[in-house]
Amino acid sequence: MKDAVLKAKQDLVDEVADKIKRSESVIVVDYLGLDVAQVTELRSQLTAEDVEMRVIKNSVLRRAADKVGFEGLDEAFTGPTAVAFSYEDPIVAAKTISKFAETADVLEIKGGIIEGEVQSLAKIDEYAHMPSHDELLATLASMLQDPVRKVAYAVKAVADKKSEDGDAA
């Protein structure tokens, strides 16, 4: 019986360690004070961004983080803890949680890992306010289209001018 419990705990530590290792970012939050509707809304927003949020015991988180070489998060693993795992976009979890925290004052980011490094709260906040990958691509596309648009307007103006000159003759 005892061996089965130990095995289950070790399997959970291994599972969480694997999630940490595969994640582009891991954001640790204190969710104490959020009501059920708020937690449901936060989970929904994170899920829409392909971010997994789980409530995990601090002892499991400590062991899993140590196992994959992220010892610097021990102070974040105190009190009620939820963890957001983002497997593709390194800033989407921080961005979504930070935006949600603007309306839910009790939600607090306690720490995290972004792109394989334990980050300070100031750095996580900086990442949270960066434009997303899609926003950067849209800005780039707009910047690339602008010169082409100007050339098209100039060509159209010349064509219109020639057309007016031709009609006047």
N, C-alpha and C positions, 0 to 999 in steps of 0.2 A: 504494500500500500504506500509506504513512504517513498519507495523507489519510483513508483508511478507519478507521485506528486512532484518529486524532484525532476523527473524526466519531462513532465509537462511544463514546469517552470523554465527548464533549460531550453526546451523547444520554443517557448515564448521569447526568451532572450535572443535566441538565434534568429527568430523571425524578425524581431525589431532591429537587430543588428543588420540584417540583410536589407531592410527598408532604409535604414540610415545610409548604408553603403551605396544603394542604388539611387538615392535621392539627389537631385540637383540642389535642393534646399530642405532643411528641417527647421521649422519654427516652433519654439516651445512657448506656450501661453498659459497664463493663469486665468481661468474662466469663472472663478468663484464670483457669484453675484449675478451671473446671467440666468435669466429664467428659461424655461423649456422652449418657449417660442423663439427666444433669441439664439439659443444653441442650435435649434433646428434651422433657423434662417442662416446662421453662419455656416453650418455644414452644407446647406444647399448652395450657398454662394461659392464655397470652396470646391464642392463637387462639380459645379458648372465650369470651373477652371481646371478640372482634372487634378485636384489636390485632395489627398486622403487625410481626414482628421480622425484621430483616435485618442481616447483617454487611456493612459497607460500608467501603471504604478511607477513611482519614482525609482524604486529599487531595481526594477526591470530596465528602466531607461538608463540608469547609471551603469549597470552591468553591460548592456548592449553598446552604449557609447564607448566604454572602456575597451570592449572587445574589438571595435573597429578603429580605435586610436583617437577618440575625441574626449579626452579626460577633462578638457576645459569647460565642460557644461555642468559640472556637479552643482554649482550654486543655482542653476536654473531648475534643477530637479528637486524642488521643495514645494510643499503645499499642493493644492489641486493643480494637476498638470494635464494639459491636452497638447498633442503634437500634430502639426500639419506637415505631411510629406508631399513634396512636389517633385515628380520624377522627370519632368521635361523642362519647364521654365524656372530658372533659378530665383526670379523675383516675384512671381505671381502669388505665392502664399503670403509673403510679407506684405505685398501690396493690398491683397484682399483683406487680410486681418487688420492691417493698419486703417484701411478705409472703414471697416466695420466698427473698429474701436472709436471712431469719431462720433458714432451715435450710441455706442455702448461703453460708457466711461469705465466700467469695471473690468473690461477686457484688457489684459496687459501682456505685452510680449516680454518674456523673461530671458530669452536667449535664442541662439540658433546657429545653424551651419549653412553657409551659402557657398556653393561651388567648392566643396571639400575643405573649407576652413571655418573654424569657430569664429563667429563675428561678435563684435561689441554691439550693445543696443543702439548706439549712435550710427554704426555702420548699417545695421539692419534697417533703421529708420531711413537712412540715405537710399538704400536699395528700394525700399517701399515707395519712395517718391520719384524714382526713375521712371521714364517712359517704358512701357512694355515692348517686347520684341515686335509685336504687330504695329504698335504706334510708331516705332522707329522706322519700320518698313514703309508705312504709309507716308511718313514725312519725307523719306528718301524718294519715294515714287513721285510725290508732289514736286520736290525740288528738281527732279530729272525732267518732269513734264513741262515745267515753267519755261525753259528756253525754247523748247519745241513749240509751245503754244505761242510764244512771242514771234517766232519765225513764221508760223502759220498766219498770224494776224497781219504781219508785214507783207507777206505774199498776197494775201487777200486784199489788202489795201492797194497794192500796186495793180492787181488785176482789176479792182473796182475803178481805179483811176484811169487805166487804159480803156476800160469799157465806157466810162463817161466821156473821155476824149474822142473815142470812136463814134459815139452817139452824137457828139457836138459837131463833127465834121461832115 
